[in-house]
Amino acid sequence: MTTYFDIALIIISVTLIVSVILQNKGVGLGGLTGADTGGVFSARRGIEKTLFWITIVLSVVFVILTLVTIVISK
């Protein structure tokens, strides 16, 4: 049973990492290397807002899966 939770944790963690990386607004691939384009902030609209909520849901699912895995393994 814990094997399924471990696989789910790996999948959720990879998708969470990807969703956080994709949130760099207007930076493109330069954000992966640490390039800074300035400090202009705007409201989240469209796909940015959806990606923001997906990241929140993935992080909550990750925490819940982690706690369930800890409880089951004991």
N, CA, C and O atoms as a MOPAC input file, in Angstrom:
PM7 MOZYME 1SCF
protein

 N      0.81200 1    -1.19100 1     0.00000 1
 C      0.00000 1     0.00000 1     0.00000 1
 C      0.85900 1     1.26000 1     0.00000 1
 O      0.54400 1     2.23700 1    -0.67900 1
 N      1.93900 1     1.22700 1     0.76300 1
 C      2.79600 1     2.41000 1     0.80700 1
 C      3.49300 1     2.65200 1    -0.52900 1
 O      3.89300 1     3.77900 1    -0.82400 1
 N      3.64100 1     1.61000 1    -1.33400 1
 C      4.26400 1     1.77700 1    -2.64900 1
 C      3.42600 1     2.70400 1    -3.52500 1
 O      3.97000 1     3.53700 1    -4.24900 1
 N      2.11600 1     2.55900 1    -3.46000 1
 C      1.23500 1     3.41900 1    -4.25400 1
 C      1.33100 1     4.87600 1    -3.79300 1
 O      1.33200 1     5.79600 1    -4.61100 1
 N      1.41200 1     5.07100 1    -2.47700 1
 C      1.54900 1     6.42700 1    -1.96200 1
 C      2.90500 1     7.02500 1    -2.32900 1
 O      3.00200 1     8.21900 1    -2.61200 1
 N      3.94900 1     6.20200 1    -2.32700 1
 C      5.27000 1     6.69100 1    -2.73300 1
 C      5.28800 1     7.11100 1    -4.19700 1
 O      5.86400 1     8.14300 1    -4.54400 1
 N      4.66300 1     6.31800 1    -5.04900 1
 C      4.58900 1     6.67000 1    -6.47400 1
 C      3.77400 1     7.94600 1    -6.66400 1
 O      4.14400 1     8.81200 1    -7.45700 1
 N      2.66200 1     8.06100 1    -5.93400 1
 C      1.83800 1     9.26900 1    -6.01800 1
 C      2.61900 1    10.49200 1    -5.53900 1
 O      2.49700 1    11.56800 1    -6.12400 1
 N      3.41600 1    10.34200 1    -4.48800 1
 C      4.23600 1    11.45100 1    -3.99000 1
 C      5.26500 1    11.89100 1    -5.02600 1
 O      5.51000 1    13.08600 1    -5.18900 1
 N      5.86100 1    10.94300 1    -5.71800 1
 C      6.84500 1    11.28800 1    -6.74400 1
 C      6.18000 1    12.04800 1    -7.88000 1
 O      6.71000 1    13.05500 1    -8.35000 1
 N      5.02600 1    11.57300 1    -8.32000 1
 C      4.32100 1    12.24300 1    -9.42000 1
 C      3.88000 1    13.64400 1    -9.01300 1
 O      4.04400 1    14.59200 1    -9.78100 1
 N      3.31800 1    13.78300 1    -7.80900 1
 C      2.86500 1    15.08800 1    -7.33000 1
 C      4.04100 1    16.03600 1    -7.15600 1
 O      3.93400 1    17.21700 1    -7.48700 1
 N      5.15700 1    15.54100 1    -6.64300 1
 C      6.30700 1    16.42700 1    -6.42800 1
 C      6.88900 1    16.93300 1    -7.74300 1
 O      7.28600 1    18.09500 1    -7.83300 1
 N      6.94700 1    16.07900 1    -8.76200 1
 C      7.46000 1    16.51700 1   -10.06200 1
 C      6.52900 1    17.54800 1   -10.68800 1
 O      6.99100 1    18.55800 1   -11.22000 1
 N      5.22000 1    17.30300 1   -10.62900 1
 C      4.28600 1    18.28000 1   -11.19400 1
 C      4.27700 1    19.58100 1   -10.40000 1
 O      4.07200 1    20.65100 1   -10.97200 1
 N      4.49500 1    19.50400 1    -9.10100 1
 C      4.58800 1    20.71700 1    -8.28100 1
 C      5.82400 1    21.52900 1    -8.65000 1
 O      5.75400 1    22.75500 1    -8.73400 1
 N      6.93000 1    20.87500 1    -8.86800 1
 C      8.15200 1    21.57200 1    -9.28800 1
 C      7.94500 1    22.25100 1   -10.63000 1
 O      8.35200 1    23.39700 1   -10.81800 1
 N      7.31500 1    21.55100 1   -11.56500 1
 C      7.06800 1    22.12700 1   -12.89100 1
 C      6.13100 1    23.32600 1   -12.78900 1
 O      6.35800 1    24.34100 1   -13.44800 1
 N      5.09000 1    23.22500 1   -11.98100 1
 C      4.15200 1    24.34000 1   -11.86700 1
 C      4.79100 1    25.55900 1   -11.21700 1
 O      4.44900 1    26.68900 1   -11.56700 1
 N      5.70300 1    25.35900 1   -10.28900 1
 C      6.40100 1    26.49300 1    -9.67700 1
 C      7.36000 1    27.13000 1   -10.68200 1
 O      7.46300 1    28.35500 1   -10.74300 1
 N      8.04900 1    26.32800 1   -11.45500 1
 C      8.97400 1    26.87000 1   -12.45500 1
 C      8.22500 1    27.66300 1   -13.51800 1
 O      8.71600 1    28.69200 1   -13.98300 1
 N      7.05000 1    27.19900 1   -13.90400 1
 C      6.27400 1    27.87500 1   -14.94400 1
 C      5.67300 1    29.19800 1   -14.48000 1
 O      5.16900 1    29.96500 1   -15.30100 1
 N      5.71600 1    29.47800 1   -13.18700 1
 C      5.11200 1    30.70300 1   -12.67900 1
 C      5.99300 1    31.93500 1   -12.83200 1
 O      5.55600 1    33.03200 1   -12.48600 1
 N      7.19300 1    31.80100 1   -13.32600 1
 C      8.04300 1    32.96700 1   -13.55000 1
 C      7.42500 1    33.80700 1   -14.64600 1
 O      7.45100 1    33.42400 1   -15.81600 1
 N      6.86400 1    34.95900 1   -14.27400 1
 C      6.14000 1    35.80200 1   -15.22900 1
 C      7.09600 1    36.52800 1   -16.15600 1
 O      8.01100 1    37.21100 1   -15.69600 1
 N      6.89300 1    36.38800 1   -17.43900 1
 C      7.60800 1    37.17400 1   -18.41800 1
 C      9.10300 1    36.97000 1   -18.45600 1
 O      9.81200 1    37.71600 1   -19.13100 1
 N      9.59300 1    35.97800 1   -17.74900 1
 C     11.02600 1    35.76800 1   -17.69000 1
 C     11.47900 1    34.80500 1   -18.77400 1
 O     12.58700 1    34.93100 1   -19.29600 1
 N     10.63600 1    33.85400 1   -19.11100 1
 C     11.02100 1    32.84800 1   -20.08500 1
 C     12.00300 1    31.86800 1   -19.47900 1
 O     11.96900 1    31.59500 1   -18.27900 1
 N     12.86200 1    31.35100 1   -20.30600 1
 C     13.83700 1    30.37000 1   -19.81600 1
 C     14.97000 1    31.02200 1   -19.04400 1
 O     15.73400 1    30.32500 1   -18.37700 1
 N     15.10000 1    32.33600 1   -19.11700 1
 C     16.13300 1    33.02300 1   -18.34400 1
 C     15.90300 1    32.92400 1   -16.85600 1
 O     16.85000 1    33.01800 1   -16.07500 1
 N     14.63800 1    32.73200 1   -16.44200 1
 C     14.33400 1    32.59100 1   -15.02700 1
 C     14.88800 1    31.31800 1   -14.42800 1
 O     15.09700 1    31.24100 1   -13.21700 1
 N     15.12700 1    30.32400 1   -15.25500 1
 C     15.69200 1    29.07400 1   -14.75100 1
 C     17.15100 1    29.24300 1   -14.35700 1
 O     17.65300 1    28.52600 1   -13.49100 1
 N     17.83400 1    30.19300 1   -14.99600 1
 C     19.24700 1    30.40900 1   -14.70200 1
 C     19.47500 1    31.53700 1   -13.71400 1
 O     20.61300 1    31.79900 1   -13.32600 1
 N     18.39900 1    32.21400 1   -13.29700 1
 C     18.53400 1    33.27200 1   -12.30900 1
 C     18.55700 1    34.66300 1   -12.89800 1
 O     18.82100 1    35.62400 1   -12.17500 1
 N     18.29100 1    34.80700 1   -14.18000 1
 C     18.27800 1    36.13000 1   -14.79400 1
 C     17.11400 1    36.94600 1   -14.24600 1
 O     16.02300 1    36.41600 1   -14.03500 1
 N     17.34600 1    38.22800 1   -14.01600 1
 C     16.33200 1    39.10800 1   -13.45800 1
 C     15.92500 1    40.13400 1   -14.50100 1
 O     16.77900 1    40.77400 1   -15.11400 1
 N     14.62000 1    40.29400 1   -14.70600 1
 C     14.15000 1    41.25400 1   -15.70300 1
 C     13.54100 1    42.48900 1   -15.07500 1
 O     13.04000 1    43.35100 1   -15.79700 1
 N     13.56400 1    42.60700 1   -13.77200 1
 C     12.99200 1    43.77600 1   -13.12000 1
 C     11.90700 1    43.37700 1   -12.14700 1
 O     11.63700 1    42.19400 1   -11.94000 1
 N     11.29300 1    44.37600 1   -11.55700 1
 C     10.31000 1    44.11300 1   -10.52100 1
 C      8.91700 1    44.57400 1   -10.87900 1
 O      8.25000 1    45.17200 1   -10.03500 1
 N      8.44700 1    44.32900 1   -12.07700 1
 C      7.11000 1    44.72700 1   -12.47800 1
 C      6.13000 1    43.62100 1   -12.10800 1
 O      6.27000 1    42.47700 1   -12.54100 1
 N      5.12700 1    43.98400 1   -11.29500 1
 C      4.11600 1    43.01200 1   -10.87800 1
 C      2.76300 1    43.45200 1   -11.40000 1
 O      2.46700 1    44.64500 1   -11.45500 1
 N      1.94800 1    42.49000 1   -11.78100 1
 C      0.60000 1    42.79100 1   -12.25100 1
 C     -0.35700 1    41.73700 1   -11.71100 1
 O      0.06900 1    40.75600 1   -11.10300 1
 N     -1.64200 1    41.94100 1   -11.93300 1
 C     -2.64900 1    40.98600 1   -11.46900 1
 C     -2.55300 1    39.69200 1   -12.26800 1
 O     -2.19600 1    39.68400 1   -13.44600 1
 N     -2.88300 1    38.60400 1   -11.58700 1
 C     -2.89400 1    37.31400 1   -12.27200 1
 C     -4.16600 1    37.19600 1   -13.09000 1
 O     -5.26500 1    37.41300 1   -12.58000 1
 N     -4.01400 1    36.85400 1   -14.35000 1
 C     -5.17100 1    36.68500 1   -15.22600 1
 C     -4.98100 1    35.43800 1   -16.07100 1
 O     -3.85800 1    35.03200 1   -16.37100 1
 N     -6.09300 1    34.84700 1   -16.44400 1
 C     -6.07000 1    33.73100 1   -17.38100 1
 C     -5.28600 1    32.54100 1   -16.89400 1
 O     -5.55800 1    31.99000 1   -15.82800 1
 N     -4.30400 1    32.14800 1   -17.69100 1
 C     -3.53600 1    30.94200 1   -17.40700 1
 C     -2.66700 1    31.10900 1   -16.16200 1
 O     -2.40500 1    30.13100 1   -15.46300 1
 N     -2.22000 1    32.32500 1   -15.87400 1
 C     -1.41400 1    32.54700 1   -14.66800 1
 C     -2.22400 1    32.26900 1   -13.41200 1
 O     -1.72700 1    31.67100 1   -12.45800 1
 N     -3.48300 1    32.71000 1   -13.42100 1
 C     -4.35000 1    32.48000 1   -12.27100 1
 C     -4.64500 1    30.99100 1   -12.10700 1
 O     -4.64100 1    30.47000 1   -10.99200 1
 N     -4.89900 1    30.31200 1   -13.22100 1
 C     -5.15300 1    28.87200 1   -13.18000 1
 C     -3.92600 1    28.11900 1   -12.67900 1
 O     -4.04500 1    27.21100 1   -11.85600 1
 N     -2.76300 1    28.49000 1   -13.16600 1
 C     -1.52200 1    27.84600 1   -12.73200 1
 C     -1.25600 1    28.09600 1   -11.25300 1
 O     -0.75200 1    27.22000 1   -10.55100 1
 N     -1.59400 1    29.28700 1   -10.78600 1
 C     -1.45300 1    29.62200 1    -9.36500 1
 C     -2.31000 1    28.70500 1    -8.50500 1
 O     -1.83500 1    28.18300 1    -7.49700 1
 N     -3.57500 1    28.50100 1    -8.89300 1
 C     -4.47400 1    27.63300 1    -8.12300 1
 C     -4.08600 1    26.16500 1    -8.24500 1
 O     -4.25000 1    25.40400 1    -7.29100 1
 N     -3.58200 1    25.76300 1    -9.38600 1
 C     -3.09900 1    24.38900 1    -9.53900 1
 C     -1.92900 1    24.13000 1    -8.59900 1
 O     -1.83200 1    23.05800 1    -8.00100 1
 N     -1.04500 1    25.10900 1    -8.47200 1
 C      0.10200 1    24.97200 1    -7.57100 1
 C     -0.35500 1    24.84400 1    -6.12500 1
 O      0.19300 1    24.04200 1    -5.37000 1
 N     -1.34600 1    25.62300 1    -5.73700 1
 C     -1.85900 1    25.53800 1    -4.36800 1
 C     -2.48500 1    24.16600 1    -4.11100 1
 O     -2.23100 1    23.55400 1    -3.07300 1
 N     -3.29100 1    23.68600 1    -5.04000 1
 C     -3.93800 1    22.37600 1    -4.87700 1
 C     -2.89600 1    21.26600 1    -4.82300 1
 O     -3.00000 1    20.35500 1    -4.00200 1
 N     -1.88400 1    21.33800 1    -5.69900 1
 C     -0.83000 1    20.31800 1    -5.69000 1
 C     -0.06500 1    20.31200 1    -4.37500 1
 O      0.29300 1    19.24600 1    -3.87400 1
 N      0.18900 1    21.48900 1    -3.80800 1
 C      0.92500 1    21.53400 1    -2.54300 1
 C      0.09300 1    20.97000 1    -1.39600 1
 O      0.63300 1    20.30200 1    -0.51400 1
 N     -1.21300 1    21.23000 1    -1.39500 1
 C     -2.08700 1    20.66800 1    -0.35600 1
 C     -2.16100 1    19.14400 1    -0.49600 1
 O     -2.09800 1    18.42600 1     0.50200 1
 N     -2.29200 1    18.65600 1    -1.72000 1
 C     -2.32800 1    17.20500 1    -1.94900 1
 C     -1.00300 1    16.56900 1    -1.53600 1
 O     -0.98800 1    15.47400 1    -0.97400 1
 N      0.10900 1    17.25100 1    -1.81100 1
 C      1.41800 1    16.73000 1    -1.42600 1
 C      1.53700 1    16.60100 1     0.09000 1
 O      2.02500 1    15.58500 1     0.58600 1
 N      1.09800 1    17.61700 1     0.82900 1
 C      1.17100 1    17.56800 1     2.29400 1
 C      0.27400 1    16.45400 1     2.84200 1
 O      0.67300 1    15.72000 1     3.74600 1
 N     -0.92900 1    16.33200 1     2.29700 1
 C     -1.84600 1    15.29100 1     2.76600 1
 C     -1.28700 1    13.90300 1     2.47900 1
 O     -1.34000 1    13.02200 1     3.33700 1
 N     -0.75200 1    13.70300 1     1.27600 1
 C     -0.15700 1    12.40600 1     0.94600 1
 C      1.04700 1    12.08300 1     1.83400 1
 O      1.25900 1    10.93000 1     2.21200 1
 N      1.81900 1    13.09900 1     2.15700 1
 C      2.97200 1    12.89400 1     3.03800 1
 C      2.51300 1    12.45700 1     4.42600 1
 O      3.06500 1    11.51800 1     4.99900 1
 N      1.50500 1    13.13800 1     4.96400 1
 C      1.00200 1    12.75900 1     6.28500 1
 C      0.38600 1    11.36500 1     6.27700 1
 O      0.59100 1    10.59900 1     7.21900 1
 N     -0.35700 1    11.02500 1     5.24500 1
 C     -0.95400 1     9.68600 1     5.14900 1
 C      0.13100 1     8.62300 1     5.05300 1
 O      0.01500 1     7.56100 1     5.66400 1
 N      1.17400 1     8.89700 1     4.29700 1
 C      2.27500 1     7.93800 1     4.16300 1
 C      2.97000 1     7.72500 1     5.49200 1
 O      3.34400 1     6.60000 1     5.82300 1
 N      3.14700 1     8.79000 1     6.25900 1
 C      3.78600 1     8.67300 1     7.58200 1
 C      2.91800 1     7.85300 1     8.51200 1
 O      3.42400 1     6.98800 1     9.22700 1
 N      1.61400 1     8.11000 1     8.51500 1
 C      0.71300 1     7.37900 1     9.41700 1
 C      0.63800 1     5.89900 1     9.04800 1
 O      0.62000 1     5.03800 1     9.92800 1
 N      0.59500 1     5.60700 1     7.75800 1
 C      0.49500 1     4.21100 1     7.31200 1
 C      1.78800 1     3.44100 1     7.59300 1
 O      1.74100 1     2.25200 1     7.90700 1
 N      2.92400 1     4.09900 1     7.48400 1
 C      4.19100 1     3.38600 1     7.66900 1
 C      4.48200 1     3.02300 1     9.12000 1
 O      5.35400 1     2.19400 1     9.38000 1
 N      3.78000 1     3.62000 1    10.05600 1
 C      4.02500 1     3.30800 1    11.46900 1
 C      3.23700 1     2.15200 1    11.95100 1
 O      3.34100 1     1.77700 1    13.11900 1

